[in-house]
Amino acid sequence: MSRKNLLTRKKVNNHIIDSALNDIYDKLNSLLPVSIDDVINSTEEPQEGQAALVPNPNNGSSLAMYTNQGWKVDINSQFELADRRSFLSNRGMKGANRKLVPGESLFYDKSGRIEIGNKSGQKLIIKNDNNILKVRNAADTADGDIEVANIRDANGNVVVEVNAVAGTQTDHIKLTNSITSAYPLIEPGGSTANQSLQVKSKGTGKVYIQTTHANSYVGFQDNTDAVRLQMDPQNKKFKMLGQATKYVEMTTDTNGELVIANYDGDNDIVTTHIKLSACDDIYLAAGGNNIYLNGGGNQDDYTFDIGTTFGFFDFGTSTTCKLSSANNYDFHLIGMGTGDIKLDPGGGIVTIDGKALIDRNTSGDGAQDATGMHVDFDRTVASSGTAAHNDIGIDLDINSASLGISSVKGLDIDVVGATTGTHTATGIDLNVSGADVHHGLSITTPDNATGRRDIRIYSAGDAADYCTIYTSVSGATTIETVDGGAMAADLTLNIDGGLYIDADNGEARLQNGSGQFTPAHADDLVTKAYVDSVKHTAVWGGNLARIGGSGTWFGIPTGYSAAVLQMGTGSAPDTSYTVTSSADDLVACIWASMHDITVTGCKIWCGQGGGNNTAHSVSLMRYDIDGDGDLSNGVEVGAATAINNDDYSHARAQTLTLSGTAADLDIDFSNNEILIAFVEPTAAYNSAMGAKVILEYTEVAT
């Protein structure tokens, strides 16, 4: 086949365009092989798909392929000599420019190895070593890397997929074949010192590990290659080995029975325990309604031993959980050391059917706070609502009946101390707090019953000597002391503080039997008659100087007064006073005590110092006094008005009518209150007059 016949020329009947096309056809024709017939030296008919190299005018070659239309030549598949030993494939990347790419070549040496280089001058060797395809470094001293997407089997199916992940990956899977003393190994490879290994299924797929022999198992090794966990699918067994002779085993059978046991081949049974610990709860459920508690199991010969049943939980009765001992064995609940035993029935009741004995024994040389029985009852406040909660710590109900001479006791307490040290014994210690209303002890016995006493306190020396306290109808309460042999049952109140008797009906009496009590001893209590017979009296007064008019209230001084204190012209003295330039006049009229008092009576004498006749009004006032001596909140304690008009020829006394408000009569000197007495010449006045106050009062506690 000539070169001209390999290229079909077209015309458009435009001499300019046709001339340009001919130039292009000539250029392309010069690139074609001289003749395919020159290189295909075979007498056989070529087959479709058969390929051959054909020479080019530049001493290069192109790839030709036989098709149903004859031989076709790829003019871009240029192969040119790179040097005397190898060739360069143009691969059509740069068209037909025939320029060599330095450093890229494919080379077969005399040993059949192919050397592949790149732009950077790096090289690899591909070779057939005993029918094994190997990729080696250029010196053939170490294996090289292969980058692929998949590895397929002989049928073209993907066997291994290499998953490319974005970024620089430093860790990978490392496969190691077995040697005499080891096993084929899969492990992480790469630069990370501590790396995990993940096996992952796809979708709903499973991950299976299969053993093929009755004596084979799946083992998990520690860092010393010792097997610490065994999974035996053939015998349905899981084993955890602390050491070869001490291990825990979980097994099941075709019925689904689960057996968990640990085995001690050394038979020392010191720390071969089974311990259960949960961050939250541990649930035990028994379809047969019984959970058994056994003892005596011993797996020292690697044989499972369930031991003997000593107790069990029984759930056979609806809504009931029973804990029972088995085979007439004793049942003990023991708190070790300082540990407690607590029974918490929730909203139910703890029922003991039969005699209950709490036998608490303790001893020791060290300090100790021992308790025989402790009831700890707590209720938290409700989050809402006002529902009532009536709680009882210990509710003791006893019903007893007899035909003989019998007795029944709700609580019999015997507390016996010792005198080997300084020892205090207390029968009952009550502490009630935290409520709105507190009752330390509430006792109810039948009213008017024979021999009825709420509290009876006996003498340890003679049971016939006692004290009783009882309350009957209307709350009437009696404290009674009884001397079984005489009348020496005194009642002594030894009070560290005051004694207060608050009788709401106003009666608080001391009687001698049923008669009147008259105090005779210095330490005797006093009666109202005695108190009424002892009252306190205060007297003050003097001359009122420099009186300048009538109808004005003048303060009665308690001593010398240079000028009279004036407090208004109203029907009563002014209720307030501000000190300006008359502090000496005010102080001369103030009367006060070191104790608070109640005014019980007052009388005021008056006498004129001249011949003018006048009547007099008198008043006793209570004031609040502040730190500057100013007066406020004045209250009239008592007042009186004379009907006589007198000059200096008569002296008159007037008894004041006290205020009908009891609070007005209380003078709290401790609260900065004072008394001032006043006199008012009503019709006329003399430049001088005199007055004297006689005050009767009782002292009250401050």
Secondary structure, DSSP 8 states (H G I E B T S, - for coil): --TGGGS-----S-HHHHHHHHHHHHHHHHHS-S-GGGT---SS---TT-EEEEE-TTS-EEEEEEETTEEEEEEEEEEEESSSS-EEE-TTTTTT-----TT--EEE-TTS-EEEE-TTS-EEEEEESSS-EEEEETTSSSB-----SEEE-TTS-EEEE----SS---EEEEEE---TTS--EEEEEES-SS--------TT--------STT--EEEE-TTS-EEEEEETTTTEEEEEEETTEEEEEEE-TT--EEEEEEETT---SS-------SS------TTSEEEEEE----TTSS----EEEEEEE--STT--EEEESTT--------TT-------TTS-----S----------SS-----S----------SS--------S---------SSS----S--------SSSS----S------SSSS--S------TT-TT--SEEEE-SS-TT-EEEEEE-GGG-EEEEEE-SSSS--------SS------TTS----EETTEE----STT----HHHHHH--EEEEEEEEE-----SS--EE--SS--SS--B--SSSS--S-B--SS-HHHHHTT-B--SS-EEEEEEEEEEEESSS--B-EEEEEEEEEE-TT--EEEEEEEEEEE----B-TT-EEEEE-EE-S-GGGGEE-GGGTEEEEEEEEE-S---S-EEEEEEEEEEE---
